Amino acid sequence: MLTKIETPDSLTQSAVSDYDSARRKADRQKVWAKVEDWRQNGRVKSVPVDIPTLGISHVSRPDLLARRDIPVTPATSARVERILASAPVTEMAAQ
């Protein structure tokens, strides 16, 4: 955890940034609830990754392209499967 030092003119303190909006307050409460849970249990619940624009434009070593075991949303999982299924299978030339 990091200690954040704020000054009266910092973005999070400025009225211009709308830092005290209801949404920001709710977000901060979620974060502090997770911090408290971590302090009590020493663990943080994983959050599934959702990357709606996930894509790959070039794969130089398709033999190294592999899926990792991380929590993802069903939509992102489907995108990863499509990417892996369409990745070119090439043999490496002897170097």
C-alpha positions in Angstrom: 0.0 0.0 0.0 1.2 3.5 -0.7 0.7 6.6 1.4 -0.9 9.4 -0.7 -0.2 12.9 0.4 -2.7 15.5 -0.9 -2.5 19.2 -1.0 -5.4 21.7 -1.1 -4.8 22.2 -4.9 -4.4 18.6 -5.8 -6.8 17.1 -8.3 -8.5 15.0 -5.7 -9.1 17.9 -3.4 -10.1 20.5 -6.1 -13.8 21.3 -6.5 -13.3 21.5 -10.2 -12.5 17.8 -10.5 -15.9 16.8 -8.9 -14.0 14.4 -6.6 -16.8 14.5 -4.1 -19.4 13.2 -6.6 -21.6 10.3 -5.5 -19.9 7.9 -8.0 -16.4 8.8 -6.7 -17.5 8.3 -3.1 -19.0 4.9 -4.0 -15.8 3.9 -5.8 -13.7 5.0 -2.7 -15.9 3.0 -0.4 -15.4 -0.1 -2.6 -11.7 0.4 -2.5 -11.5 0.8 1.3 -13.8 -2.2 1.8 -11.3 -4.2 -0.2 -8.4 -2.8 1.8 -10.2 -3.7 5.0 -10.9 -7.2 3.7 -7.2 -7.6 2.8 -6.1 -6.4 6.2 -8.3 -8.9 7.9 -7.8 -11.9 5.6 -4.5 -11.2 3.8 -6.2 -11.8 0.5 -7.9 -9.8 -2.3 -10.7 -11.3 -4.4 -9.9 -11.5 -8.0 -11.8 -9.4 -10.5 -12.5 -10.8 -14.0 -10.7 -8.9 -16.8 -12.9 -7.6 -19.6 -11.2 -6.4 -22.7 -13.8 -5.7 -25.4 -11.3 -4.5 -27.9 -8.8 -7.3 -27.5 -7.0 -8.2 -30.6 -3.6 -9.1 -32.0 -2.2 -7.6 -35.2 1.0 -9.6 -35.4 2.5 -12.7 -33.8 6.2 -13.2 -34.4 6.4 -16.4 -32.4 3.0 -18.2 -32.6 4.6 -21.2 -30.8 4.8 -19.1 -27.7 1.2 -17.8 -27.9 -0.7 -19.4 -25.1 -3.6 -18.7 -22.9 -2.9 -17.9 -19.2 -5.0 -18.9 -16.3 -6.5 -15.5 -15.2 -10.1 -14.6 -14.4 -11.8 -13.2 -17.5 -15.4 -12.4 -18.5 -17.1 -14.9 -20.8 -16.9 -12.4 -23.7 -13.2 -11.9 -23.2 -12.7 -15.7 -22.9 -14.5 -16.1 -26.3 -12.3 -13.4 -27.9 -9.1 -15.2 -26.6 -10.3 -18.5 -28.0 -11.0 -16.9 -31.4 -7.6 -15.3 -31.4 -5.8 -18.5 -30.5 -7.7 -20.5 -33.1 -6.9 -18.0 -35.8 -3.2 -17.5 -34.9 -0.9 -18.6 -37.7 0.9 -21.9 -37.2 4.4 -21.5 -38.6 7.6 -23.4 -38.2 10.6 -21.5 -37.1 13.4 -21.5 -39.6 16.8 -22.8 -38.3 18.9 -20.0 -37.3 
